[in-house]
Amino acid sequence: MKNRRTAAALTLAAILLPLPLATAGTSVAADTSVSAGPVGTDDLRTTVELPHPTGRFAVGREDLHLVDRSRTDPWAGSGPRELMVTMRYPARHDTGRTTRYLTSEEARLLLADRGLDQVIPVETLTGTRTHGRTGARPAAGRYPLIVLSPGFTVHRSTLTALAEDLASRGYVVAAVDHAYESVGTAFPGGRVLTCLACEKVKDEAGYRTVGDTRAHDVSFLLDRLTGRNPVWRHAGLIDKGRIAMAGHSIGGASTAAAMAADGRIRAGINMDGGFSTPVPAAGLGGRPFMLLGAQERGPGGNASWDRDWPLLDGWKRWITFDGSGHFTFTDFPAIGEQLGLPDEEAPLPGARSVELTRRYVAAFFDQHLGGRPQPVLDGPSPDAPEVRFHTP
């Protein structure tokens, strides 16, 4: 009991501390639904629910397994490069069925990796309520595409609250798990791939390999979603001329790397990730980019942001939230708050973390993909005193 009490004193964010920072090919795709399944309403341990999306659409969800046979996986050293992708899209209300947040094994590995397996039951994460529905009928129309890339070691589901909100506002969202870069991701055939990259990435050069590899992953994903023979059955929803990307932690660094490598990506957001792959000296072709960071990420708080800010040669913003931490931009503050595990070092409330992240990310994409000016991006707002704009 003593050990359990000691573990319970840990905050969720402390357990989820980040590690140090920092093309066309043949493919096979299938709607594997490896993270999907009905949530048991009679399970009393299912007590966590992500905030409801704020847009006018319901949210559809479908999982894809993609295989790039033109590349050998850099972490396994053999076999093709694989991705798991959760597509979310504007859908009609009252169609489809609810899904799980994580599979049991994904949840178990995540909790064990962070020392939480004796504190939080696996069922709490598998039963976390989400709002996307598999089999939901798409809402007619064509919508911009946003690619989301998660932090190193963590699952793509950690960006669910943001992804669902964007889909409800009229975006198609592709959240990507990059093989062997999380502590556990379910793949078809009963496989759960663990973090081989964690064993190999030890220095700055290793993190750059992660960012550059993810850039290739995203280009391959765009080929398979928008090419002549798209792998996704609802690919007709995507407006191919309006594509953007955002990522958390190393996923944010990978956003800049992907933009440098692929001109189809019109705008990008780095959510609290050091630029492990530097922004090119020639910039990003004048495309918009936003830095969205924790409180400590203001000027002087991260050397790579200070270094690369002048190289961002288009519309740009550098924004931080007071009271925030590295995982503020993910689902974990909201989950931790409901479990009674707030982060004392990042006191911004979980619900407010989600609200502010959604507000500024959606405003950026509404302005740069939707052509709708967003005054909230022009400077401080009276109703958001936690938000700081930096102009170094």
Secondary structure, DSSP 8 states (H G I E B T S, - for coil): -HHHHHHHTS-HHHHT---S-------------TT-----TT-TT---B-----SSSEEEEEEEEEEEEEEE-TTTSSSEEEEEEEEEEEE-TT-SEE--SS-HHHHHHHHHHTT-TTTS-HHHHHT-B--EEET--B-SS-EEEEEEE--TBS-GGGGHHHHHHHHHTT-EEEEEEETTSBS-EEETTTEEE--HHHHH--SHHHHHHHHHHHHHHHHHHHHHHHSSS-SSTTGGGEEEEEEEEEEETHHHHHHHHHHHH-TTEEEEEEES---SS---TTTTTT--EEEEE-GGGSTTS-HHHHHHGGG--SSEEEEEETT--TTTTSSHHHHHHHTT---TTS-S-HHHHHHHHHHHHHHHHHHHTT----GGGSS--TT-TTEEE---
